[in-house]
Amino acid sequence: MDRLKAPAMVSEGRARHRDHTDEEEAALVGLLKYMARQELPACREVLKSKVRDIINTSGK
């Protein structure tokens, strides 16, 4: 099931803290899909840089 389209599920007990909003996660998913279509590797350095860009754009 697609996490971005699924209803929010909260398990009993301690809930998981989310570091990113749905919009930020969607932006990252879009980037990863684009990179996959272009056959570009999603290396850790590139992903960290793009996540920082997304967070900076959101104003966090």
Secondary structure by P-SEA (a helix, b strand, c coil): cccccccccccccbbbbbcccaaaaaaaaaaaaaaaaacccccaaaaaaaaaaaaaaacc
